[in-house]
Amino acid sequence: MKKSENTTRPLVKLLILSAAVVITVLGSGCFAVLLGAGAGVAGTAYYEGKLTSTVKANPEQVQTATEAAFKEQNIKLTSSTSNTLEAKIVGKTAEDSTVTVTASLEKNGQSKVGIRIGTFGNQAMSEKIYAAIDRNLPKAKK
């Protein structure tokens, strides 16, 4: 019997270690990155409470589209600034959560967009706002 006990212990230790790794990944927010766009809007990532994506528009166009998206979503615009390199649009939801949308110009002429709701984020609401922003961006001519 001692021989089978010695072969079982390493297996049990491996299972416990594997379970610990899975629990750590699920609890750390990395799981959302692993899911990526599969869980939400295509081409976006949700990590540590912030949704990010890249759009084919400059920051000033993102600002205009975000203001329109806020209006559609009944988010009260509290501040909005932009220039050729970056934009920051801030609003408040009916539940008094702060919505912050940022855009920064990338080297390829596109903009990296970030959306955060409140302190800890809200993935579903971020995806809904992103979809509204995307709808309001100028469409590329073919």
N, CA, C and O of each residue as an XYZ file, in Angstrom:
568
protein
N       0.796     -1.209      0.000
C       0.000      0.000      0.000
C       0.832      1.264      0.000
O       0.413      2.282     -0.549
N       1.976      1.214      0.592
C       2.813      2.410      0.646
C       3.211      2.863     -0.745
O       3.347      4.062     -0.990
N       3.400      1.917     -1.663
C       3.816      2.273     -3.014
C       2.723      3.093     -3.721
O       3.046      4.075     -4.390
N       1.436      2.715     -3.591
C       0.365      3.460     -4.252
C       0.145      4.827     -3.612
O      -0.220      5.775     -4.308
N       0.356      4.951     -2.320
C       0.248      6.260     -1.659
C       1.275      7.227     -2.218
O       0.973      8.402     -2.423
N       2.476      6.748     -2.465
C       3.544      7.597     -2.981
C       3.256      8.064     -4.407
O       3.680      9.156     -4.785
N       2.557      7.278     -5.197
C       2.237      7.697     -6.563
C       1.007      8.597     -6.604
O       0.847      9.368     -7.551
N       0.143      8.520     -5.611
C      -1.074      9.329     -5.572
C      -0.794     10.751     -5.100
O      -1.411     11.692     -5.599
N       0.106     10.924     -4.168
C       0.381     12.252     -3.602
C       0.818     13.271     -4.654
O       0.294     14.385     -4.649
N       1.751     12.951     -5.558
C       2.117     13.943     -6.577
C       0.932     14.329     -7.461
O       0.819     15.485     -7.870
N       0.056     13.382     -7.757
C      -1.124     13.673     -8.564
C      -2.060     14.623     -7.829
O      -2.579     15.567     -8.425
N      -2.277     14.384     -6.550
C      -3.139     15.255     -5.744
C      -2.539     16.659     -5.676
O      -3.261     17.648     -5.806
N      -1.225     16.751     -5.474
C      -0.566     18.062     -5.425
C      -0.716     18.801     -6.755
O      -0.949     20.010     -6.775
N      -0.583     18.072     -7.865
C      -0.743     18.676     -9.184
C      -2.167     19.189     -9.388
O      -2.357     20.276     -9.935
N      -3.157     18.432     -8.961
C      -4.557     18.860     -9.081
C      -4.829     20.103     -8.240
O      -5.519     21.020     -8.686
N      -4.292     20.132     -7.038
C      -4.493     21.289     -6.159
C      -3.825     22.522     -6.764
O      -4.403     23.609     -6.757
N      -2.614     22.356     -7.286
C      -1.913     23.472     -7.915
C      -2.663     23.976     -9.145
O      -2.771     25.184     -9.355
N      -3.180     23.059     -9.953
C      -3.948     23.444    -11.146
C      -5.198     24.219    -10.758
O      -5.521     25.230    -11.382
N      -5.901     23.753     -9.733
C      -7.104     24.445     -9.271
C      -6.761     25.848     -8.777
O      -7.505     26.795     -9.031
N      -5.640     25.982     -8.076
C      -5.222     27.295     -7.573
C      -4.933     28.257     -8.723
O      -5.285     29.435     -8.650
N      -4.299     27.766     -9.774
C      -4.002     28.610    -10.943
C      -5.292     29.067    -11.614
O      -5.418     30.239    -11.970
N      -6.247     28.166    -11.790
C      -7.526     28.510    -12.420
C      -8.267     29.557    -11.595
O      -8.798     30.521    -12.146
N      -8.304     29.372    -10.289
C      -8.997     30.325     -9.413
C      -8.316     31.690     -9.474
O      -8.991     32.719     -9.484
N      -6.989     31.704     -9.514
C      -6.260     32.969     -9.597
C      -6.570     33.693    -10.900
O      -6.809     34.901    -10.891
N      -6.570     32.981    -12.012
C      -6.857     33.597    -13.314
C      -8.276     34.130    -13.353
O      -8.504     35.243    -13.828
N      -9.239     33.354    -12.861
C     -10.632     33.800    -12.889
C     -10.845     35.020    -12.006
O     -11.626     35.903    -12.360
N     -10.177     35.087    -10.880
C     -10.374     36.183     -9.937
C      -9.581     37.423    -10.249
O      -9.853     38.477     -9.675
N      -8.603     37.342    -11.139
C      -7.712     38.484    -11.362
C      -8.172     39.434    -12.453
O      -7.588     40.506    -12.615
N      -9.189     39.077    -13.195
C      -9.610     39.922    -14.302
C      -8.958     39.508    -15.604
O      -9.345     39.989    -16.669
N      -7.973     38.621    -15.538
C      -7.318     38.147    -16.762
C      -8.276     37.303    -17.588
O      -8.139     37.209    -18.808
N      -9.235     36.696    -16.925
C     -10.195     35.857    -17.637
C     -10.950     36.670    -18.684
O     -11.236     36.170    -19.772
N     -11.273     37.921    -18.359
C     -11.975     38.770    -19.323
C     -11.118     39.011    -20.553
O     -11.635     39.078    -21.668
N      -9.814     39.141    -20.358
C      -8.929     39.333    -21.500
C      -8.851     38.055    -22.307
O      -8.816     38.095    -23.537
N      -8.823     36.906    -21.615
C      -8.786     35.639    -22.331
C     -10.042     35.469    -23.182
O      -9.978     34.937    -24.291
N     -11.174     35.918    -22.666
C     -12.416     35.833    -23.438
C     -12.409     36.854    -24.561
O     -12.909     36.589    -25.654
N     -11.840     38.023    -24.290
C     -11.734     39.081    -25.296
C     -13.067     39.411    -25.915
O     -14.068     39.587    -25.221
N     -13.069     39.491    -27.223
C     -14.260     39.897    -27.947
C     -15.329     38.823    -27.931
O     -16.486     39.116    -28.232
N     -14.989     37.605    -27.595
C     -15.974     36.534    -27.580
C     -17.113     36.815    -26.622
O     -18.227     36.328    -26.815
N     -16.842     37.591    -25.597
C     -17.872     37.877    -24.614
C     -18.604     39.181    -24.894
O     -19.562     39.510    -24.195
N     -18.180     39.915    -25.886
C     -18.821     41.212    -26.105
C     -18.665     41.685    -27.528
O     -18.840     40.919    -28.476
N     -18.335     42.954    -27.673
C     -18.243     43.598    -28.968
C     -16.967     43.148    -29.678
O     -15.904     43.084    -29.061
N     -17.066     42.844    -30.942
C     -15.920     42.364    -31.714
C     -14.803     43.396    -31.729
O     -15.053     44.591    -31.889
N     -13.574     42.930    -31.563
C     -12.423     43.813    -31.635
C     -12.159     44.607    -30.381
O     -11.341     45.527    -30.401
N     -12.817     44.288    -29.299
C     -12.605     45.010    -28.056
C     -12.003     44.080    -27.010
O     -12.074     42.856    -27.122
N     -11.414     44.691    -25.999
C     -10.904     43.941    -24.859
C     -11.415     44.635    -23.604
O     -11.504     45.861    -23.554
N     -11.747     43.847    -22.601
C     -12.185     44.392    -21.330
C     -11.225     43.892    -20.267
O     -11.122     42.690    -20.025
N     -10.518     44.827    -19.630
C      -9.495     44.452    -18.666
C      -9.480     45.455    -17.523
O      -9.453     46.667    -17.741
N      -9.499     44.937    -16.310
C      -9.448     45.755    -15.103
C     -10.449     46.906    -15.131
O     -10.116     48.032    -14.761
N     -11.669     46.625    -15.569
C     -12.737     47.612    -15.531
C     -12.787     48.583    -16.683
O     -13.586     49.520    -16.671
N     -11.935     48.373    -17.695
C     -11.895     49.312    -18.819
C     -12.008     48.560    -20.138
O     -11.314     47.570    -20.369
N     -12.894     49.051    -20.995
C     -13.039     48.497    -22.339
C     -12.132     49.296    -23.268
O     -12.142     50.527    -23.231
N     -11.351     48.615    -24.094
C     -10.508     49.304    -25.066
C     -10.724     48.718    -26.451
O     -11.031     47.537    -26.614
N     -10.555     49.569    -27.428
C     -10.687     49.154    -28.814
C      -9.971     50.176    -29.696
O      -9.595     51.254    -29.236
N      -9.792     49.828    -30.947
C      -9.219     50.746    -31.921
C     -10.255     51.012    -33.001
O     -10.894     50.088    -33.504
N     -10.415     52.273    -33.350
C     -11.401     52.652    -34.366
C     -10.722     53.422    -35.485
O      -9.666     54.024    -35.291
N     -11.341     53.395    -36.659
C     -10.816     54.115    -37.826
C     -11.378     55.530    -37.825
O     -12.230     55.886    -38.639
N     -10.878     56.322    -36.892
C     -11.309     57.720    -36.767
C     -10.269     58.454    -35.935
O      -9.525     57.842    -35.170
N     -10.226     59.771    -36.091
C      -9.303     60.552    -35.268
C      -9.987     60.916    -33.947
O     -11.203     60.763    -33.826
N      -9.234     61.393    -32.964
C      -9.830     61.714    -31.664
C     -10.980     62.716    -31.725
O     -11.937     62.603    -30.958
N     -10.900     63.688    -32.623
C     -11.983     64.671    -32.725
C     -13.269     64.020    -33.233
O     -14.362     64.379    -32.795
N     -13.142     63.061    -34.155
C     -14.314     62.320    -34.636
C     -14.875     61.430    -33.529
O     -16.090     61.269    -33.410
N     -13.991     60.857    -32.727
C     -14.434     60.039    -31.585
C     -15.198     60.919    -30.599
O     -16.209     60.492    -30.040
N     -14.721     62.142    -30.383
C     -15.414     63.066    -29.478
C     -16.837     63.322    -29.964
O     -17.782     63.218    -29.182
N     -17.000     63.649    -31.222
C     -18.328     63.922    -31.786
C     -19.230     62.697    -31.680
O     -20.398     62.811    -31.308
N     -18.685     61.521    -32.008
C     -19.468     60.282    -31.943
C     -19.844     59.943    -30.501
O     -20.939     59.442    -30.246
N     -18.947     60.213    -29.568
C     -19.227     59.923    -28.153
C     -20.314     60.846    -27.617
O     -21.193     60.405    -26.877
N     -20.259     62.105    -27.980
C     -21.300     63.036    -27.537
C     -22.664     62.585    -28.047
O     -23.652     62.652    -27.316
N     -22.726     62.126    -29.293
C     -23.991     61.617    -29.850
C     -24.413     60.335    -29.117
O     -25.595     60.137    -28.835
N     -23.443     59.471    -28.813
C     -23.744     58.229    -28.096
C     -24.271     58.521    -26.695
O     -25.210     57.871    -26.235
N     -23.673     59.494    -26.019
C     -24.146     59.887    -24.689
C     -25.600     60.353    -24.760
O     -26.417     59.999    -23.910
N     -25.910     61.141    -25.772
C     -27.278     61.646    -25.931
C     -28.248     60.478    -26.127
O     -29.321     60.450    -25.524
N     -27.866     59.512    -26.975
C     -28.709     58.328    -27.221
C     -28.913     57.501    -25.958
O     -29.989     56.945    -25.738
N     -27.882     57.425    -25.135
C     -27.917     56.574    -23.941
C     -28.394     57.329    -22.690
O     -28.371     56.780    -21.588
N     -28.817     58.563    -22.858
C     -29.263     59.408    -21.740
C     -28.179     59.585    -20.681
O     -28.447     59.518    -19.481
N     -26.959     59.810    -21.143
C     -25.834     60.097    -20.259
C     -25.585     61.602    -20.351
O     -25.382     62.146    -21.437
N     -25.605     62.263    -19.197
C     -25.429     63.713    -19.161
C     -23.958     64.053    -19.382
O     -23.091     63.618    -18.623
N     -23.686     64.825    -20.415
C     -22.324     65.257    -20.741
C     -21.864     66.271    -19.704
O     -22.535     67.280    -19.485
N     -20.713     66.012    -19.058
C     -20.198     66.960    -18.064
C     -18.957     67.700    -18.559
O     -18.726     68.844    -18.168
N     -18.152     67.059    -19.419
C     -17.020     67.762    -20.032
C     -16.610     67.031    -21.300
O     -16.813     65.825    -21.443
N     -16.032     67.791    -22.211
C     -15.626     67.210    -23.492
C     -14.526     68.068    -24.097
O     -14.737     69.245    -24.390
N     -13.345     67.472    -24.284
C     -12.237     68.181    -24.900
C     -11.551     67.267    -25.910
O     -11.534     66.045    -25.759
N     -10.992     67.882    -26.931
C     -10.227     67.085    -27.891
C      -9.284     67.991    -28.661
O      -9.461     69.207    -28.723
N      -8.282     67.361    -29.241
C      -7.391     68.009    -30.195
C      -6.993     66.944    -31.202
O      -7.592     65.869    -31.228
N      -6.018     67.213    -32.013
C      -5.658     66.243    -33.057
C      -5.028     64.972    -32.496
O      -4.980     63.958    -33.193
N      -4.544     64.999    -31.255
C      -3.856     63.844    -30.681
C      -4.676     63.045    -29.673
O      -4.463     61.842    -29.525
N      -5.619     63.701    -28.972
C      -6.364     62.992    -27.931
C      -7.708     63.657    -27.646
O      -7.952     64.815    -27.988
N      -8.566     62.866    -27.003
C      -9.881     63.377    -26.605
C     -10.248     62.768    -25.261
O      -9.837     61.654    -24.936
N     -11.021     63.506    -24.493
C     -11.549     62.999    -23.221
C     -12.965     63.529    -23.067
O     -13.198     64.738    -23.061
N     -13.908     62.597    -22.942
C     -15.313     62.940    -22.814
C     -15.817     62.302    -21.526
O     -15.620     61.108    -21.301
N     -16.466     63.098    -20.683
C     -16.938     62.613    -19.387
C     -18.422     62.897    -19.255
O     -18.897     63.964    -19.646
N     -19.151     61.941    -18.704
C     -20.578     62.110    -18.482
C     -21.026     61.406    -17.218
O     -20.237     60.729    -16.560
N     -22.298     61.570    -16.882
C     -22.902     60.942    -15.699
C     -24.149     60.188    -16.117
O     -24.973     60.694    -16.878
N     -24.277     58.963    -15.608
C     -25.481     58.170    -15.871
C     -26.595     58.608    -14.927
O     -26.364     59.395    -14.009
N     -27.781     58.106    -15.152
C     -28.914     58.406    -14.276
C     -28.652     57.897    -12.859
O     -29.192     58.434    -11.891
N     -27.817     56.855    -12.741
C     -27.466     56.297    -11.426
C     -26.277     57.024    -10.805
O     -25.762     56.600     -9.770
N     -25.836     58.120    -11.431
C     -24.741     58.963    -10.963
C     -23.364     58.313    -11.090
O     -22.441     58.687    -10.367
N     -23.212     57.350    -11.993
C     -21.897     56.776    -12.277
C     -21.200     57.651    -13.313
O     -21.827     58.119    -14.263
N     -19.917     57.864    -13.129
C     -19.136     58.637    -14.079
C     -18.740     57.744    -15.251
O     -18.270     56.622    -15.060
N     -18.933     58.250    -16.455
C     -18.540     57.564    -17.685
C     -17.417     58.385    -18.304
O     -17.596     59.562    -18.616
N     -16.250     57.753    -18.481
C     -15.112     58.441    -19.084
C     -14.713     57.716    -20.359
O     -14.450     56.513    -20.352
N     -14.674     58.462    -21.446
C     -14.236     57.924    -22.732
C     -12.999     58.706    -23.145
O     -13.012     59.937    -23.175
N     -11.932     57.985    -23.463
C     -10.705     58.614    -23.937
C     -10.375     58.088    -25.326
O     -10.735     56.966    -25.683
N      -9.693     58.905    -26.092
C      -9.227     58.484    -27.417
C      -7.842     59.079    -27.623
O      -7.602     60.250    -27.329
N      -6.937     58.252    -28.134
C      -5.595     58.752    -28.447
C      -5.206     58.278    -29.838
O      -5.436     57.129    -30.217
N      -4.613     59.195    -30.582
C      -4.234     58.921    -31.961
C      -3.087     57.915    -32.005
O      -2.096     58.058    -31.290
N      -3.231     56.905    -32.845
C      -2.194     55.902    -33.067
C      -1.393     56.306    -34.301
O      -1.825     57.172    -35.061
N      -0.246     55.695    -34.505
C       0.620     56.027    -35.645
C      -0.043     55.756    -36.987
O       0.276     56.420    -37.973
N      -0.959     54.796    -37.047
C      -1.613     54.433    -38.310
C      -2.818     55.317    -38.640
O      -3.531     55.047    -39.607
N      -3.054     56.366    -37.854
C      -4.162     57.276    -38.106
C      -5.455     56.865    -37.427
O      -6.447     57.592    -37.480
N      -5.451     55.704    -36.788
C      -6.621     55.266    -36.040
C      -6.520     55.786    -34.612
O      -5.503     56.357    -34.219
N      -7.578     55.585    -33.844
C      -7.577     56.010    -32.448
C      -7.818     54.824    -31.533
O      -8.642     53.954    -31.815
N      -7.086     54.809    -30.437
C      -7.333     53.830    -29.385
C      -8.356     54.460    -28.447
O      -8.136     55.547    -27.914
N      -9.471     53.768    -28.252
C     -10.566     54.278    -27.433
C     -10.635     53.476    -26.141
O     -10.532     52.249    -26.154
N     -10.811     54.178    -25.026
C     -10.983     53.535    -23.730
C     -12.266     54.020    -23.081
O     -12.584     55.209    -23.131
N     -13.010     53.091    -22.465
C     -14.266     53.450    -21.789
C     -14.236     52.848    -20.392
O     -14.018     51.649    -20.222
N     -14.459     53.703    -19.389
C     -14.563     53.233    -18.006
C     -15.830     53.823    -17.396
O     -16.137     55.005    -17.550
N     -16.551     52.948    -16.696
C     -17.767     53.367    -15.992
C     -17.469     53.278    -14.495
O     -17.136     52.205    -13.991
N     -17.587     54.395    -13.786
C     -17.348     54.391    -12.347
C     -15.919     54.000    -12.002
O     -15.016     54.117    -12.830
N     -15.725     53.540    -10.790
C     -14.398     53.172    -10.317
C     -13.982     51.796    -10.793
O     -12.834     51.591    -11.187
N     -14.906     50.853    -10.759
C     -14.572     49.463    -11.033
C     -14.981     48.987    -12.411
O     -14.641     47.870    -12.800
N     -15.703     49.808    -13.159
C     -16.114     49.434    -14.500
C     -17.442     48.704    -14.531
O     -17.940     48.232    -13.509
N     -18.004     48.623    -15.730
C     -19.255     47.925    -15.981
C     -19.168     47.453    -17.429
O     -19.380     48.230    -18.360
N     -18.855     46.179    -17.606
C     -18.580     45.674    -18.951
C     -19.780     45.802    -19.880
O     -19.634     46.267    -21.011
N     -20.952     45.404    -19.430
C     -22.136     45.446    -20.298
C     -22.445     46.870    -20.746
O     -22.722     47.107    -21.921
N     -22.399     47.810    -19.817
C     -22.689     49.202    -20.170
C     -21.590     49.766    -21.073
O     -21.883     50.517    -22.003
N     -20.339     49.414    -20.812
C     -19.226     49.881    -21.653
C     -19.404     49.402    -23.087
O     -19.187     50.159    -24.033
N     -19.802     48.140    -23.244
C     -20.014     47.593    -24.585
C     -21.173     48.290    -25.290
O     -21.119     48.527    -26.496
N     -22.211     48.614    -24.541
C     -23.356     49.314    -25.116
C     -22.957     50.721    -25.575
O     -23.364     51.163    -26.649
N     -22.171     51.412    -24.771
C     -21.709     52.753    -25.138
C     -20.769     52.675    -26.340
O     -20.849     53.494    -27.255
N     -19.877     51.680    -26.329
C     -18.959     51.524    -27.460
C     -19.732     51.292    -28.763
O     -19.404     51.878    -29.795
N     -20.742     50.448    -28.712
C     -21.545     50.178    -29.909
C     -22.205     51.466    -30.415
O     -22.284     51.692    -31.622
N     -22.672     52.299    -29.500
C     -23.292     53.573    -29.894
C     -22.254     54.529    -30.485
O     -22.534     55.228    -31.459
N     -21.060     54.558    -29.900
C     -19.987     55.395    -30.456
C     -19.665     54.927    -31.872
O     -19.579     55.734    -32.798
N     -19.489     53.622    -32.030
C     -19.148     53.053    -33.339
C     -20.208     53.389    -34.388
O     -19.872     53.701    -35.530
N     -21.476     53.327    -34.009
C     -22.561     53.670    -34.935
C     -22.494     55.128    -35.385
O     -22.886     55.455    -36.505
N     -21.999     55.993    -34.515
C     -21.964     57.430    -34.793
C     -20.666     57.906    -35.431
O     -20.535     59.088    -35.748
N     -19.704     57.007    -35.624
C     -18.466     57.391    -36.309
C     -18.724     57.511    -37.806
O     -19.566     56.795    -38.349
N     -18.008     58.411    -38.479
C     -18.170     58.510    -39.932
C     -17.739     57.198    -40.577
O     -16.716     56.625    -40.203
N     -18.500     56.735    -41.523
C     -18.185     55.490    -42.221
C     -17.172     55.772    -43.321
O     -17.271     56.775    -44.030
N     -16.194     54.877    -43.458
C     -15.163     55.032    -44.484
C     -15.774     54.876    -45.862
O     -16.632     54.021    -46.081
N     -15.328     55.707    -46.787
C     -15.819     55.643    -48.162
C     -15.110     54.506    -48.885
O     -13.912     54.291    -48.704
N     -15.869     53.779    -49.711
C     -15.295     52.642    -50.442
C     -14.830     53.052    -51.801
O     -14.320     52.223    -52.554
